[in-house]
Amino acid sequence: MNLDRKTCCYAAAGLFLAIYFLVSVFAKEGPGLLALGDVIRLLLPFLAIFILGRHLAFTRGREKAFWALMTLGAALWFVPQVWRIWYDVVLKTPRPEPSLSHIFLFLHSIPLMAALALRPHHRRNDGELRTDFLDAVMLLFWWIYLYLFMVMPWRVAEGPISGIADFYFKALYLVENVALAAAAGFLFFFRPVRAWNRIYGRFFLYAAVYAAGSSLVDLQLFHLPYSGSIANVPVVAAMFFFVGIGLQETPSPSAVACEPPPTDCRALTALLALLALISMPAMALWVIYFSQAPAAVTVFRLKVTLAAIIALTLLVMLKQMLLNAELARLLRESQEIILHEKHLQDHLVSSEKMAALGQLVAGAAHEINNPLTAILGYADLLGQNAALGDEPRSLVQKIGQQARRTKRLVENLLSFAQQTPAEKTSVHINALLNNVLQLREPDLTGKKVRLKVRLEPELPRIRGNSNQLLQVFLHMMNNAVDALQEVGGGLLTIATASEDGWVVIKFSDTGSGVKEPQKIFDPFYTTKPVGKGAGLGLSACYGIVQDHGGKIECQNDPQGGATFMISLPAEAGAAENPPVA
């Protein structure tokens, strides 16, 4: 509803109240004035049911519960107005006092208290909403218990004591309305949330005016019992304010999210619910030892107290079960967060270690490269000397071989340090793995190593350097073959898959596993015998995968063996099917 329509509605309501006030002051008391007041008090709650209920269609969670309780309060308020119309207008006979309509009149404020107790402005999860709702239900039961404890015994007891029931009803109804106004004022003045201030402000205005107006009618200060009399003008005005609550739009989640979270008063609601439970046995003890009421009233009160204690105890047990489930959920989330942070910390430490070592290796490799080039050049010159004997020539060739081996090691060190940037193109991982298998398959003959390959047909391409990735896959396969040879053979499984925008490659073996998976990518860390590995292969693979924007992980399988999982970001679109390995 836009601002112009709201303004028109408020202006029409103000004009109607002014006319109603003038009619109440100057019109002659009689059946016509009585019918006018009754009809107005019937139509306004009926209108409130539809205006408040419309919010249920586009709200959820805590807000939906708030508007549902508000609509229930309007519906309970509508019932006694029908009863008034029936006797005052249709039957035209005096209304019987007391009647069941007083019960609905008293009950209509209780859902409104529960709606405020939910504090719909808070951004809570579903678990907290359930416990808050149980607290609100316990407070609702307590007010019903007060009515059954204070009013109903005098109405069901025999004898001329209905006047006592009427007195207790008016006193309790006044306390109920004052408590509702205090709760609305507390949220409006002391828990300000700009997005909900208009709703809380109109709620407080309604509750305050209605508490004052209903007390005037009950006390009959003006001695004007007619529904159309001036004493009922505040009640009718409060009904208009109540309808105005529904005219306010529910604040959007984005409007509430941009505000700082208000101070939580959740503990206060829970404390009030606990005090309500404790007050019941205290009131029963008062009845037993201090009350001078007739025996029938005392027995009725004790029965009501026992039933209420059982009902509220069941609600407390249900709340405790929900709290235990919520605590278990929070504990699981905390454990997951701690494990995730530890994983990130390990990766951060490894990345810092790799960066520092990369700078050191890059400088050393450049310094080694210059004398190494000279050694290779002089060795080639000596090898071309025709006057050189066979034995010296053999030594020169060995010098050249070792120098070239050292040069390859330096190139690996430079690649590890990422000092030689490589050009990246669109790469098909399945085709690259097929090349790796063709290169390594002849070497597996006689090693008791069985291969199992599962390549996803419609695998997306990735952006990378095929030579570097080929080096990574070859190293993964060599490590797996070495691990299987240590246990006398086994199964090596190579699989690819597409998962949420990532291309995942897994190398799984049935070997003895890795002793320390969290350290396997650290530079110079190796589990191989001395002379078989320098501990830089997996570190170089880690650096290459990181340079491609991917992740590489190692974990031991429960059934034995280890799995290396490489995840690389996929390009948009699926690749063509490669030849099957």
LUMMILO-156523 format. One record per residue (C-alpha): residue in one letter; x, y, z; residue number from 1. Coordinates in nm, 2 decimals. Layout:
R  rest    east   north      up   nr
R     A       X       Y       Z  NUM
...
***
This chain:
R  rest    east   north      up   nr
R     M    0.00    0.00    0.00    1
R     N    0.15    0.34   -0.10    2
R     L    0.16    0.65    0.12    3
R     D   -0.14    0.82   -0.04    4
R     R   -0.37    0.53    0.03    5
R     K   -0.25    0.51    0.39    6
R     T   -0.30    0.88    0.44    7
R     C   -0.66    0.85    0.31    8
R     C   -0.73    0.56    0.54    9
R     Y   -0.60    0.74    0.85   10
R     A   -0.79    1.06    0.75   11
R     A   -1.11    0.86    0.71   12
R     A   -1.06    0.68    1.05   13
R     G   -1.00    1.02    1.22   14
R     L   -1.31    1.17    1.06   15
R     F   -1.52    0.87    1.17   16
R     L   -1.39    0.89    1.53   17
R     A   -1.48    1.26    1.54   18
R     I   -1.83    1.19    1.42   19
R     Y   -1.87    0.89    1.66   20
R     F   -1.76    1.11    1.94   21
R     L   -2.01    1.38    1.86   22
R     V   -2.29    1.13    1.82   23
R     S   -2.20    0.97    2.16   24
R     V   -2.21    1.31    2.33   25
R     F   -2.52    1.47    2.18   26
R     A   -2.74    1.17    2.07   27
R     K   -3.01    1.05    2.29   28
R     E   -2.94    0.72    2.47   29
R     G   -3.15    0.43    2.35   30
R     P   -3.16    0.12    2.13   31
R     G   -3.04    0.31    1.82   32
R     L   -2.72    0.43    1.99   33
R     L   -2.67    0.09    2.15   34
R     A   -2.70   -0.08    1.81   35
R     L   -2.46    0.17    1.65   36
R     G   -2.19    0.11    1.91   37
R     D   -2.23   -0.27    1.89   38
R     V   -2.21   -0.28    1.51   39
R     I   -1.89   -0.06    1.51   40
R     R   -1.73   -0.29    1.77   41
R     L   -1.82   -0.59    1.56   42
R     L   -1.70   -0.46    1.22   43
R     L   -1.36   -0.34    1.34   44
R     P   -1.23   -0.67    1.47   45
R     F   -1.37   -0.84    1.16   46
R     L   -1.18   -0.60    0.95   47
R     A   -0.87   -0.65    1.15   48
R     I   -0.88   -1.03    1.09   49
R     F   -0.84   -0.98    0.71   50
R     I   -0.59   -0.69    0.73   51
R     L   -0.36   -0.87    0.97   52
R     G   -0.41   -1.21    0.80   53
R     R   -0.29   -1.07    0.46   54
R     H    0.07   -1.06    0.60   55
R     L    0.07   -1.45    0.63   56
R     A    0.09   -1.48    0.26   57
R     F    0.43   -1.32    0.21   58
R     T    0.61   -1.36    0.55   59
R     R    0.80   -1.66    0.69   60
R     G    0.96   -1.78    1.02   61
R     R    0.94   -1.54    1.31   62
R     E    0.74   -1.27    1.12   63
R     K    0.47   -1.52    1.01   64
R     A    0.43   -1.64    1.37   65
R     F    0.39   -1.28    1.48   66
R     W    0.11   -1.20    1.23   67
R     A   -0.05   -1.54    1.29   68
R     L   -0.08   -1.47    1.67   69
R     M   -0.21   -1.11    1.59   70
R     T   -0.48   -1.26    1.36   71
R     L   -0.58   -1.51    1.63   72
R     G   -0.61   -1.23    1.89   73
R     A   -0.84   -1.04    1.65   74
R     A   -1.05   -1.35    1.59   75
R     L   -1.09   -1.40    1.97   76
R     W   -1.19   -1.04    2.01   77
R     F   -1.45   -1.08    1.74   78
R     V   -1.64   -1.35    1.93   79
R     P   -1.77   -1.14    2.23   80
R     Q   -1.88   -0.87    1.98   81
R     V   -2.11   -1.12    1.81   82
R     W   -2.25   -1.21    2.15   83
R     R   -2.32   -0.84    2.22   84
R     I   -2.50   -0.80    1.88   85
R     W   -2.71   -1.11    1.94   86
R     Y   -2.85   -0.99    2.27   87
R     D   -2.86   -0.61    2.22   88
R     V   -2.98   -0.59    1.86   89
R     V   -3.14   -0.93    1.76   90
R     L   -3.30   -1.04    2.09   91
R     K   -3.32   -0.69    2.24   92
R     T   -3.29   -0.84    2.59   93
R     P   -3.03   -0.77    2.87   94
R     R   -2.71   -0.96    2.83   95
R     P   -2.66   -1.24    3.09   96
R     E   -2.38   -1.18    3.34   97
R     P   -2.14   -1.35    3.37   98
R     S   -2.12   -1.53    3.03   99
R     L   -1.87   -1.73    2.81  100
R     S   -1.81   -1.41    2.61  101
R     H   -1.59   -1.28    2.90  102
R     I   -1.36   -1.58    2.85  103
R     F   -1.30   -1.48    2.48  104
R     L   -1.26   -1.12    2.58  105
R     F   -0.99   -1.21    2.83  106
R     L   -0.82   -1.45    2.59  107
R     H   -0.79   -1.21    2.30  108
R     S   -0.49   -1.02    2.46  109
R     I   -0.29   -1.34    2.54  110
R     P   -0.19   -1.42    2.17  111
R     L   -0.09   -1.05    2.14  112
R     M    0.15   -1.09    2.43  113
R     A    0.29   -1.41    2.28  114
R     A    0.34   -1.22    1.95  115
R     L    0.55   -0.95    2.12  116
R     A    0.74   -1.22    2.32  117
R     L    0.86   -1.36    1.98  118
R     R    1.03   -1.03    1.90  119
R     P    0.99   -1.06    1.52  120
R     H    1.26   -0.80    1.46  121
R     H    1.53   -1.05    1.56  122
R     R    1.71   -1.24    1.29  123
R     R    1.72   -1.59    1.44  124
R     N    1.75   -1.94    1.31  125
R     D    1.48   -2.20    1.32  126
R     G    1.61   -2.37    1.63  127
R     E    1.60   -2.05    1.83  128
R     L    1.25   -1.97    1.69  129
R     R    1.11   -2.30    1.83  130
R     T    1.25   -2.24    2.18  131
R     D    1.13   -1.88    2.18  132
R     F    0.78   -1.99    2.07  133
R     L    0.77   -2.24    2.36  134
R     D    0.86   -1.96    2.60  135
R     A    0.57   -1.76    2.45  136
R     V    0.33   -2.06    2.48  137
R     M    0.43   -2.10    2.85  138
R     L    0.35   -1.74    2.92  139
R     L    0.02   -1.78    2.73  140
R     F   -0.07   -2.09    2.95  141
R     W    0.01   -1.89    3.26  142
R     W   -0.24   -1.61    3.18  143
R     I   -0.50   -1.88    3.11  144
R     Y   -0.41   -2.04    3.44  145
R     L   -0.46   -1.70    3.62  146
R     Y   -0.81   -1.67    3.47  147
R     L   -0.90   -2.02    3.58  148
R     F   -0.75   -1.97    3.92  149
R     M   -0.90   -1.63    4.01  150
R     V   -1.23   -1.60    3.81  151
R     M   -1.37   -1.94    3.72  152
R     P   -1.39   -2.09    4.08  153
R     W   -1.64   -1.82    4.18  154
R     R   -1.85   -1.87    3.86  155
R     V   -1.88   -2.25    3.90  156
R     A   -1.93   -2.24    4.28  157
R     E   -2.29   -2.24    4.42  158
R     G   -2.43   -1.94    4.59  159
R     P   -2.46   -1.56    4.53  160
R     I   -2.09   -1.50    4.47  161
R     S   -2.10   -1.40    4.10  162
R     G   -2.02   -1.04    4.20  163
R     I   -1.68   -1.16    4.33  164
R     A   -1.61   -1.33    4.00  165
R     D   -1.70   -1.01    3.81  166
R     F   -1.47   -0.81    4.04  167
R     Y   -1.18   -1.05    3.99  168
R     F   -1.24   -1.05    3.61  169
R     K   -1.22   -0.68    3.59  170
R     A   -0.91   -0.65    3.80  171
R     L   -0.73   -0.93    3.61  172
R     Y   -0.84   -0.79    3.27  173
R     L   -0.70   -0.45    3.37  174
R     V   -0.37   -0.61    3.48  175
R     E   -0.36   -0.80    3.15  176
R     N   -0.41   -0.49    2.94  177
R     V   -0.15   -0.29    3.14  178
R     A    0.10   -0.57    3.10  179
R     L    0.04   -0.58    2.72  180
R     A    0.09   -0.20    2.70  181
R     A    0.41   -0.23    2.91  182
R     A    0.55   -0.50    2.68  183
R     A    0.47   -0.30    2.36  184
R     G    0.62    0.02    2.52  185
R     F    0.93   -0.17    2.62  186
R     L    0.99   -0.28    2.26  187
R     F    0.91    0.06    2.12  188
R     F    1.12    0.28    2.36  189
R     F    1.40    0.05    2.48  190
R     R    1.46   -0.19    2.19  191
R     P    1.44    0.05    1.89  192
R     V    1.46   -0.12    1.55  193
R     R    1.38    0.14    1.29  194
R     A    1.24   -0.11    1.04  195
R     W    0.98   -0.22    1.31  196
R     N    0.93    0.10    1.50  197
R     R    0.61    0.20    1.32  198
R     I    0.45   -0.14    1.40  199
R     Y    0.56   -0.13    1.77  200
R     G    0.46    0.23    1.80  201
R     R    0.10    0.16    1.68  202
R     F    0.09   -0.15    1.89  203
R     F    0.18    0.06    2.20  204
R     L   -0.07    0.33    2.11  205
R     Y   -0.35    0.06    2.08  206
R     A   -0.26   -0.12    2.40  207
R     A   -0.23    0.20    2.61  208
R     V   -0.56    0.35    2.48  209
R     Y   -0.75    0.02    2.51  210
R     A   -0.62   -0.03    2.87  211
R     A   -0.75    0.31    2.97  212
R     G   -1.08    0.28    2.78  213
R     S   -1.16   -0.07    2.90  214
R     S   -1.09    0.04    3.26  215
R     L   -1.33    0.33    3.22  216
R     V   -1.60    0.10    3.09  217
R     D   -1.55   -0.16    3.36  218
R     L   -1.54    0.09    3.64  219
R     Q   -1.84    0.28    3.49  220
R     L   -1.71    0.61    3.60  221
R     F   -1.96    0.78    3.37  222
R     H   -2.25    0.55    3.46  223
R     L   -2.32    0.51    3.09  224
R     P   -2.35    0.14    3.01  225
R     Y   -2.45    0.18    2.65  226
R     S   -2.21    0.06    2.38  227
R     G   -2.26    0.39    2.20  228
R     S   -2.19    0.61    2.50  229
R     I   -1.90    0.84    2.54  230
R     A   -1.73    0.59    2.77  231
R     N   -1.68    0.36    2.48  232
R     V   -1.51    0.61    2.25  233
R     P   -1.15    0.52    2.38  234
R     V   -1.23    0.15    2.31  235
R     V   -1.35    0.22    1.96  236
R     A   -1.04    0.44    1.90  237
R     A   -0.82    0.16    2.03  238
R     M   -0.99   -0.08    1.78  239
R     F   -0.90    0.17    1.50  240
R     F   -0.54    0.17    1.61  241
R     F   -0.54   -0.21    1.62  242
R     V   -0.65   -0.22    1.25  243
R     G   -0.38    0.04    1.18  244
R     I   -0.11   -0.21    1.29  245
R     G   -0.21   -0.44    1.00  246
R     L   -0.19   -0.15    0.75  247
R     Q    0.19   -0.13    0.82  248
R     E    0.40   -0.33    0.58  249
R     T    0.63   -0.60    0.72  250
R     P    0.99   -0.48    0.69  251
R     S    1.19   -0.65    0.43  252
R     P    1.49   -0.88    0.54  253
R     S    1.73   -0.64    0.37  254
R     A    1.60   -0.34    0.56  255
R     V    1.64   -0.53    0.89  256
R     A    1.98   -0.67    0.79  257
R     C    2.14   -0.33    0.73  258
R     E    2.07   -0.23    1.09  259
R     P    2.29   -0.33    1.39  260
R     P    2.14   -0.62    1.58  261
R     P    1.94   -0.50    1.88  262
R     T    2.03   -0.60    2.24  263
R     D    1.89   -0.95    2.30  264
R     C    1.62   -0.98    2.57  265
R     R    1.57   -1.35    2.50  266
R     A    1.69   -1.44    2.85  267
R     L    1.42   -1.21    3.00  268
R     T    1.14   -1.40    2.82  269
R     A    1.28   -1.74    2.93  270
R     L    1.31   -1.60    3.29  271
R     L    0.95   -1.49    3.29  272
R     A    0.84   -1.83    3.17  273
R     L    1.04   -2.00    3.45  274
R     L    0.89   -1.76    3.71  275
R     A    0.54   -1.85    3.58  276
R     L    0.61   -2.22    3.64  277
R     I    0.74   -2.15    3.99  278
R     S    0.44   -1.93    4.08  279
R     M    0.19   -2.21    4.04  280
R     P    0.29   -2.43    4.34  281
R     A    0.34   -2.10    4.54  282
R     M   -0.02   -2.01    4.47  283
R     A   -0.14   -2.36    4.56  284
R     L    0.04   -2.33    4.89  285
R     W   -0.13   -1.99    4.95  286
R     V   -0.47   -2.15    4.89  287
R     I   -0.40   -2.44    5.13  288
R     Y   -0.26   -2.24    5.42  289
R     F   -0.40   -1.88    5.39  290
R     S   -0.71   -1.87    5.17  291
R     Q   -1.05   -1.82    5.34  292
R     A   -1.24   -1.91    5.03  293
R     P   -1.52   -2.18    5.04  294
R     A   -1.41   -2.54    5.01  295
R     A   -1.55   -2.58    4.65  296
R     V   -1.34   -2.28    4.54  297
R     T   -1.03   -2.42    4.71  298
R     V   -1.07   -2.77    4.55  299
R     F   -1.13   -2.62    4.21  300
R     R   -0.81   -2.40    4.24  301
R     L   -0.60   -2.70    4.35  302
R     K   -0.72   -2.91    4.06  303
R     V   -0.65   -2.63    3.81  304
R     T   -0.30   -2.57    3.96  305
R     L   -0.21   -2.94    3.94  306
R     A   -0.32   -2.96    3.57  307
R     A   -0.14   -2.64    3.48  308
R     I    0.19   -2.76    3.65  309
R     I    0.17   -3.09    3.45  310
R     A    0.11   -2.90    3.12  311
R     L    0.39   -2.65    3.18  312
R     T    0.63   -2.92    3.29  313
R     L    0.58   -3.10    2.96  314
R     L    0.65   -2.78    2.78  315
R     V    0.97   -2.73    2.98  316
R     M    1.08   -3.09    2.89  317
R     L    1.01   -3.03    2.52  318
R     K    1.21   -2.70    2.54  319
R     Q    1.50   -2.88    2.70  320
R     M    1.50   -3.15    2.43  321
R     L    1.51   -2.87    2.16  322
R     L    1.79   -2.69    2.35  323
R     N    1.99   -3.02    2.36  324
R     A    1.94   -3.07    1.98  325
R     E    2.04   -2.70    1.92  326
R     L    2.36   -2.74    2.14  327
R     A    2.45   -3.06    1.95  328
R     R    2.41   -2.88    1.62  329
R     L    2.62   -2.58    1.74  330
R     L    2.89   -2.82    1.86  331
R     R    2.91   -3.00    1.53  332
R     E    2.93   -2.66    1.35  333
R     S    3.21   -2.55    1.58  334
R     Q    3.40   -2.87    1.52  335
R     E    3.37   -2.83    1.14  336
R     I    3.48   -2.46    1.17  337
R     I    3.78   -2.56    1.38  338
R     L    3.88   -2.83    1.13  339
R     H    3.84   -2.59    0.84  340
R     E    4.05   -2.32    1.01  341
R     K    4.32   -2.58    1.09  342
R     H    4.32   -2.69    0.73  343
R     L    4.35   -2.33    0.61  344
R     Q    4.63   -2.27    0.86  345
R     D    4.82   -2.57    0.73  346
R     H    4.78   -2.45    0.38  347
R     L    4.89   -2.10    0.48  348
R     V    5.20   -2.22    0.65  349
R     S    5.28   -2.44    0.36  350
R     S    5.23   -2.16    0.12  351
R     E    5.46   -1.92    0.32  352
R     K    5.72   -2.19    0.34  353
R     M    5.71   -2.26   -0.03  354
R     A    5.73   -1.89   -0.11  355
R     A    6.04   -1.84    0.11  356
R     L    6.20   -2.15   -0.02  357
R     G    6.12   -2.05   -0.38  358
R     Q    6.31   -1.72   -0.35  359
R     L    6.61   -1.90   -0.20  360
R     V    6.60   -2.17   -0.47  361
R     A    6.56   -1.92   -0.75  362
R     G    6.88   -1.73   -0.65  363
R     A    7.08   -2.05   -0.60  364
R     A    6.97   -2.20   -0.93  365
R     H    7.07   -1.89   -1.13  366
R     E    7.41   -1.89   -0.96  367
R     I    7.46   -2.26   -1.03  368
R     N    7.35   -2.23   -1.39  369
R     N    7.64   -2.01   -1.50  370
R     P    7.93   -2.25   -1.39  371
R     L    7.72   -2.55   -1.50  372
R     T    7.69   -2.41   -1.86  373
R     A    8.07   -2.37   -1.86  374
R     I    8.13   -2.73   -1.74  375
R     L    7.90   -2.86   -2.01  376
R     G    8.08   -2.65   -2.28  377
R     Y    8.43   -2.76   -2.18  378
R     A    8.31   -3.13   -2.15  379
R     D    8.18   -3.11   -2.51  380
R     L    8.51   -2.96   -2.63  381
R     L    8.71   -3.23   -2.46  382
R     G    8.49   -3.50   -2.61  383
R     Q    8.55   -3.36   -2.96  384
R     N    8.93   -3.38   -2.92  385
R     A    9.06   -3.66   -3.15  386
R     A    9.38   -3.69   -2.96  387
R     L    9.20   -3.79   -2.64  388
R     G    9.24   -4.16   -2.53  389
R     D    8.95   -4.40   -2.47  390
R     E    8.97   -4.38   -2.09  391
R     P    8.98   -4.00   -2.07  392
R     R    8.70   -3.98   -2.33  393
R     S    8.49   -4.21   -2.11  394
R     L    8.55   -3.99   -1.81  395
R     V    8.46   -3.68   -2.01  396
R     Q    8.13   -3.84   -2.12  397
R     K    8.05   -3.92   -1.76  398
R     I    8.12   -3.56   -1.66  399
R     G    7.88   -3.44   -1.93  400
R     Q    7.61   -3.69   -1.82  401
R     Q    7.63   -3.58   -1.46  402
R     A    7.64   -3.21   -1.56  403
R     R    7.33   -3.26   -1.78  404
R     R    7.16   -3.44   -1.49  405
R     T    7.25   -3.15   -1.26  406
R     K    7.11   -2.91   -1.53  407
R     R    6.78   -3.09   -1.53  408
R     L    6.77   -3.07   -1.15  409
R     V    6.83   -2.69   -1.17  410
R     E    6.55   -2.66   -1.42  411
R     N    6.32   -2.85   -1.18  412
R     L    6.42   -2.61   -0.91  413
R     L    6.35   -2.31   -1.13  414
R     S    6.01   -2.47   -1.22  415
R     F    5.94   -2.53   -0.85  416
R     A    6.03   -2.16   -0.77  417
R     Q    5.80   -2.05   -1.05  418
R     Q    6.07   -1.84   -1.21  419
R     T    5.99   -1.98   -1.56  420
R     P    5.63   -1.87   -1.64  421
R     A    5.46   -2.11   -1.88  422
R     E    5.20   -2.03   -2.14  423
R     K    4.85   -2.16   -2.05  424
R     T    4.61   -2.30   -2.31  425
R     S    4.29   -2.50   -2.31  426
R     V    4.38   -2.85   -2.20  427
R     H    4.18   -3.17   -2.21  428
R     I    4.27   -3.36   -1.89  429
R     N    4.15   -3.70   -2.02  430
R     A    4.37   -3.67   -2.33  431
R     L    4.66   -3.57   -2.11  432
R     L    4.61   -3.87   -1.88  433
R     N    4.59   -4.10   -2.19  434
R     N    4.94   -3.97   -2.29  435
R     V    5.07   -4.04   -1.94  436
R     L    4.93   -4.39   -1.95  437
R     Q    5.09   -4.46   -2.29  438
R     L    5.43   -4.33   -2.16  439
R     R    5.42   -4.54   -1.84  440
R     E    5.24   -4.86   -1.95  441
R     P    5.55   -5.03   -2.09  442
R     D    5.74   -4.98   -1.76  443
R     L    5.46   -5.15   -1.56  444
R     T    5.52   -5.49   -1.72  445
R     G    5.64   -5.74   -1.46  446
R     K    5.59   -5.50   -1.17  447
R     K    5.26   -5.67   -1.05  448
R     V    5.08   -5.33   -1.08  449
R     R    4.73   -5.34   -1.22  450
R     L    4.57   -5.03   -1.37  451
R     K    4.20   -4.93   -1.34  452
R     V    4.10   -4.61   -1.53  453
R     R    3.77   -4.43   -1.50  454
R     L    3.75   -4.12   -1.71  455
R     E    3.44   -3.91   -1.72  456
R     P    3.34   -3.88   -2.09  457
R     E    3.19   -3.53   -2.09  458
R     L    3.47   -3.37   -1.89  459
R     P    3.52   -2.99   -1.92  460
R     R    3.85   -2.85   -2.03  461
R     I    4.08   -2.65   -1.80  462
R     R    4.31   -2.36   -1.86  463
R     G    4.67   -2.47   -1.80  464
R     N    5.01   -2.57   -1.93  465
R     S    5.01   -2.92   -2.07  466
R     N    5.38   -2.98   -2.01  467
R     Q    5.36   -2.88   -1.64  468
R     L    5.05   -3.08   -1.58  469
R     L    5.20   -3.38   -1.76  470
R     Q    5.49   -3.35   -1.52  471
R     V    5.25   -3.35   -1.22  472
R     F    5.05   -3.66   -1.35  473
R     L    5.37   -3.85   -1.42  474
R     H    5.50   -3.78   -1.07  475
R     M    5.17   -3.89   -0.92  476
R     M    5.18   -4.21   -1.11  477
R     N    5.55   -4.28   -1.03  478
R     N    5.48   -4.23   -0.66  479
R     A    5.19   -4.47   -0.67  480
R     V    5.39   -4.73   -0.86  481
R     D    5.68   -4.70   -0.61  482
R     A    5.43   -4.74   -0.31  483
R     L    5.28   -5.05   -0.47  484
R     Q    5.62   -5.21   -0.54  485
R     E    5.70   -5.17   -0.17  486
R     V    5.41   -5.41   -0.08  487
R     G    5.47   -5.64   -0.37  488
R     G    5.21   -5.50   -0.62  489
R     G    4.85   -5.39   -0.61  490
R     L    4.59   -5.18   -0.78  491
R     L    4.64   -4.82   -0.91  492
R     T    4.31   -4.64   -0.99  493
R     I    4.30   -4.32   -1.19  494
R     A    3.97   -4.14   -1.21  495
R     T    3.84   -3.80   -1.34  496
R     A    3.51   -3.63   -1.26  497
R     S    3.34   -3.29   -1.28  498
R     E    3.22   -3.14   -0.95  499
R     D    3.06   -2.80   -0.92  500
R     G    3.28   -2.62   -1.17  501
R     W    3.60   -2.82   -1.08  502
R     V    3.78   -3.09   -1.27  503
R     V    3.89   -3.35   -1.01  504
R     I    4.16   -3.61   -1.08  505
R     K    4.22   -3.89   -0.83  506
R     F    4.52   -4.12   -0.81  507
R     S    4.44   -4.40   -0.56  508
R     D    4.67   -4.70   -0.47  509
R     T    4.64   -5.00   -0.24  510
R     G    4.98   -4.95   -0.09  511
R     S    5.08   -4.89    0.27  512
R     G    4.96   -4.53    0.28  513
R     V    5.14   -4.21    0.38  514
R     K    5.27   -4.17    0.73  515
R     E    5.22   -3.79    0.76  516
R     P    4.97   -3.67    0.48  517
R     Q    4.98   -3.32    0.62  518
R     K    5.36   -3.29    0.56  519
R     I    5.38   -3.47    0.23  520
R     F    5.40   -3.15    0.02  521
R     D    5.66   -2.98    0.24  522
R     P    6.00   -2.92    0.06  523
R     F    6.27   -3.18    0.12  524
R     Y    6.02   -3.41    0.30  525
R     T    6.05   -3.77    0.17  526
R     T    5.98   -4.12    0.29  527
R     K    6.20   -4.28    0.03  528
R     P    6.55   -4.42    0.11  529
R     V    6.85   -4.19    0.09  530
R     G    6.96   -4.14   -0.27  531
R     K    6.61   -4.22   -0.42  532
R     G    6.45   -3.88   -0.37  533
R     A    6.52   -3.53   -0.27  534
R     G    6.17   -3.44   -0.15  535
R     L    6.11   -3.17   -0.41  536
R     G    5.89   -3.37   -0.65  537
R     L    5.56   -3.33   -0.46  538
R     S    5.65   -2.97   -0.36  539
R     A    5.70   -2.89   -0.73  540
R     C    5.36   -3.05   -0.81  541
R     Y    5.20   -2.85   -0.53  542
R     G    5.35   -2.53   -0.68  543
R     I    5.23   -2.61   -1.03  544
R     V    4.87   -2.69   -0.91  545
R     Q    4.86   -2.37   -0.71  546
R     D    4.98   -2.17   -1.01  547
R     H    4.69   -2.32   -1.20  548
R     G    4.44   -2.19   -0.93  549
R     G    4.38   -2.55   -0.81  550
R     K    4.41   -2.76   -0.50  551
R     I    4.60   -3.08   -0.43  552
R     E    4.53   -3.30   -0.13  553
R     C    4.65   -3.63    0.01  554
R     Q    4.46   -3.86    0.24  555
R     N    4.49   -4.22    0.36  556
R     D    4.20   -4.45    0.26  557
R     P    4.03   -4.65    0.54  558
R     Q    4.08   -4.98    0.36  559
R     G    4.45   -4.91    0.30  560
R     G    4.66   -4.71    0.06  561
R     A    4.65   -4.34   -0.02  562
R     T    4.46   -4.11   -0.26  563
R     F    4.60   -3.79   -0.42  564
R     M    4.32   -3.56   -0.53  565
R     I    4.39   -3.27   -0.77  566
R     S    4.12   -3.01   -0.83  567
R     L    4.15   -2.76   -1.12  568
R     P    3.90   -2.49   -1.22  569
R     A    3.70   -2.59   -1.53  570
R     E    3.64   -2.39   -1.83  571
R     A    3.28   -2.33   -1.95  572
R     G    3.15   -2.60   -2.18  573
R     A    3.23   -2.97   -2.22  574
R     A    3.53   -3.12   -2.40  575
R     E    3.51   -3.37   -2.68  576
R     N    3.55   -3.73   -2.59  577
R     P    3.92   -3.83   -2.60  578
R     P    4.05   -4.17   -2.71  579
R     V    3.99   -4.44   -2.45  580
R     A    4.31   -4.54   -2.27  581
***
